[in-house]
Amino acid sequence: MKVVLKKSLLTLATLSCFTTLFAATVITPKMSQNQIQQKLDKGGEIVFSPGTYSVRLKSVSTYVTYRKIGYRFTSNSTVTFKKGVKFVLEPSESIYYHILDFSGAKNVKLLGKVTIIGDANKKNLDKGEWGHGIAFNGAKHVRVDSVVVSDCWGDGVRFGSLDDNRNPSKPIVEAPEDIEIKYIE
């Protein structure tokens, strides 16, 4: 009787593991940026397959109206980047951007190594420093395993408030909190 019970428990545990694996949303480089964003908007378990993801900046309704973003990530997401995932920003004339935007997101994990490449070497501008590879404005409880950012028009990684506190009479809205970033070879 005990052996059968253990075998049943093992079978249930194995099924549970497979269910979790198949419940993840898988994203591939062949998908359009709009298709990918629709999946990111749902949150949950997300897996990016290896490959290069071209990123087009778009204007969005955000806390800073003139900023453009590539992809926006939502709260309660676990994002796994398989080996070889790279985001490459298409050339643009924007000086205010976030390639990957986690602003306002809570309880987010980024697992695996991801490379983010901006367009600084392709710009013909002489002003600005606000193009960021990845932004965590107002984000809380975030874990990042490994991010490599290069060639952005500003900081590779940005931490700030949700409204950039441009008006001194306004208080800072949701400053970042509990962010852990580690680099894994």
C-alpha positions as CSV (number, residue, x, y, z in Angstrom):
1,M,0.0,0.0,0.0
2,K,2.8,2.5,0.9
3,V,4.6,1.8,-2.4
4,V,1.5,2.6,-4.5
5,L,0.9,5.8,-2.5
6,K,4.5,7.0,-3.1
7,K,4.2,6.2,-6.8
8,S,0.9,8.1,-7.0
9,L,2.5,11.1,-5.2
10,L,5.5,11.0,-7.5
11,T,3.2,10.8,-10.5
12,L,1.2,13.8,-9.2
13,A,4.3,15.8,-8.6
14,T,5.6,15.0,-12.1
15,L,2.3,16.0,-13.7
16,S,2.3,19.2,-11.6
17,C,5.8,20.0,-12.9
18,F,4.7,19.4,-16.6
19,T,1.6,21.5,-16.1
20,T,3.7,24.4,-14.8
21,L,6.1,24.1,-17.8
22,F,3.3,24.1,-20.3
23,A,1.4,26.9,-18.6
24,A,4.2,29.4,-19.4
25,T,3.7,31.8,-22.2
26,V,6.4,31.2,-24.8
27,I,7.6,34.1,-26.9
28,T,9.7,33.7,-30.1
29,P,11.6,36.2,-32.3
30,K,9.2,35.4,-35.2
31,M,6.3,37.0,-33.3
32,S,5.5,40.7,-34.0
33,Q,6.1,43.3,-31.4
34,N,2.4,43.8,-30.9
35,Q,1.8,40.0,-30.4
36,I,4.6,39.9,-27.8
37,Q,3.3,43.0,-26.0
38,Q,-0.2,41.4,-25.8
39,K,1.4,38.3,-24.1
40,L,3.5,40.5,-21.7
41,D,0.3,42.5,-20.7
42,K,-1.1,39.2,-19.3
43,G,1.9,38.7,-17.0
44,G,2.5,35.4,-15.3
45,E,5.2,32.9,-16.4
46,I,6.8,34.1,-19.6
47,V,9.7,32.4,-21.5
48,F,11.6,34.2,-24.3
49,S,13.1,31.7,-26.8
50,P,16.7,32.3,-28.0
51,G,17.2,34.8,-30.8
52,T,17.3,38.5,-31.6
53,Y,14.2,40.6,-30.9
54,S,14.0,43.9,-32.9
55,V,12.5,46.7,-30.8
56,R,10.6,49.6,-32.3
57,L,9.9,52.5,-30.0
58,K,6.3,53.6,-29.6
59,S,4.5,56.4,-27.8
60,V,2.4,55.1,-24.9
61,S,0.3,56.7,-22.3
62,T,2.6,56.7,-19.4
63,Y,3.6,58.7,-16.4
64,V,5.9,60.8,-18.6
65,T,4.0,61.6,-21.8
66,Y,7.0,62.3,-24.0
67,R,8.9,59.0,-23.3
68,K,8.7,56.1,-25.7
69,I,9.1,52.5,-24.9
70,G,9.8,49.2,-26.6
71,Y,8.2,46.6,-24.3
72,R,6.3,47.2,-21.1
73,F,6.3,44.4,-18.4
74,T,3.6,44.0,-15.8
75,S,3.4,43.1,-12.1
76,N,3.4,39.5,-10.9
77,S,5.6,38.3,-13.8
78,T,8.4,35.7,-14.0
79,V,10.3,36.2,-17.2
80,T,12.8,33.6,-18.2
81,F,15.3,34.5,-21.0
82,K,16.8,31.4,-22.6
83,K,20.5,31.5,-23.6
84,G,21.0,33.8,-26.5
85,V,18.1,36.3,-26.1
86,K,19.0,39.8,-27.4
87,F,16.9,42.9,-27.8
88,V,18.2,45.3,-30.4
89,L,16.6,48.8,-30.7
90,E,15.8,49.9,-34.2
91,P,17.4,53.3,-35.0
92,S,15.2,56.3,-33.9
93,E,15.5,60.0,-33.3
94,S,14.0,59.7,-29.8
95,I,16.2,60.9,-26.9
96,Y,13.7,59.7,-24.2
97,Y,13.1,56.0,-24.2
98,H,13.1,52.7,-22.3
99,I,13.8,49.6,-24.4
100,L,12.4,47.4,-21.6
101,D,10.1,49.1,-19.1
102,F,9.3,47.8,-15.7
103,S,8.1,51.1,-14.3
104,G,5.5,50.6,-11.6
105,A,5.8,46.8,-11.8
106,K,5.7,44.8,-8.6
107,N,6.8,41.3,-7.8
108,V,8.8,40.7,-11.0
109,K,11.6,38.1,-11.6
110,L,13.9,38.2,-14.7
111,L,15.7,34.9,-14.9
112,G,18.6,34.0,-17.3
113,K,20.9,36.3,-19.2
114,V,19.6,38.9,-21.6
115,T,21.4,41.4,-23.8
116,I,20.0,44.8,-24.6
117,I,21.5,47.0,-27.3
118,G,20.5,50.6,-27.9
119,D,20.9,52.9,-30.9
120,A,23.5,55.5,-29.6
121,N,26.0,54.6,-32.4
122,K,23.3,55.3,-35.0
123,K,22.1,58.7,-33.8
124,N,22.8,62.0,-35.4
125,L,21.9,64.0,-32.3
126,D,23.9,66.4,-30.1
127,K,21.6,66.5,-27.0
128,G,20.0,64.2,-24.6
129,E,20.9,61.4,-22.2
130,W,17.6,59.8,-21.4
131,G,17.5,56.7,-23.6
132,H,17.6,53.7,-21.2
133,G,18.1,50.0,-21.8
134,I,15.9,49.0,-18.9
135,A,13.9,51.1,-16.5
136,F,12.6,50.3,-13.0
137,N,10.9,53.6,-12.1
138,G,8.7,53.0,-9.1
139,A,9.2,49.2,-9.4
140,K,9.1,47.1,-6.2
141,H,10.3,43.6,-5.3
142,V,12.2,42.9,-8.5
143,R,14.9,40.3,-9.0
144,V,17.2,40.4,-12.1
145,D,19.7,37.6,-12.7
146,S,21.8,39.0,-15.4
147,V,21.4,42.0,-17.8
148,V,24.0,43.3,-20.3
149,V,23.2,46.7,-21.7
150,S,25.2,48.7,-24.3
151,D,24.9,51.6,-26.7
152,C,22.0,53.4,-25.1
153,W,21.6,57.1,-25.4
154,G,21.5,57.4,-21.6
155,D,22.0,55.1,-18.7
156,G,21.9,51.3,-19.3
157,V,19.7,50.8,-16.2
158,R,17.5,53.5,-14.7
159,F,15.9,53.7,-11.3
160,G,13.6,56.7,-10.6
161,S,10.2,57.8,-9.5
162,L,7.1,57.3,-11.6
163,D,6.8,60.9,-12.5
164,D,10.5,61.9,-12.6
165,N,9.6,64.6,-10.0
166,R,9.8,67.4,-12.6
167,N,7.6,69.7,-10.5
168,P,9.3,70.5,-7.2
169,S,5.8,71.0,-5.6
170,K,4.8,67.4,-6.3
171,P,6.0,64.6,-4.1
172,I,7.9,61.7,-5.5
173,V,5.5,59.0,-6.6
174,E,6.5,55.4,-5.9
175,A,10.3,55.4,-5.7
176,P,12.0,52.0,-6.5
177,E,12.2,49.6,-3.6
178,D,13.7,46.1,-3.1
179,I,15.5,45.7,-6.4
180,E,18.1,42.9,-6.6
181,I,20.4,42.6,-9.6
182,K,23.2,40.1,-10.0
183,Y,25.4,39.2,-12.9
184,I,25.7,35.5,-13.8
185,E,28.5,34.4,-16.2
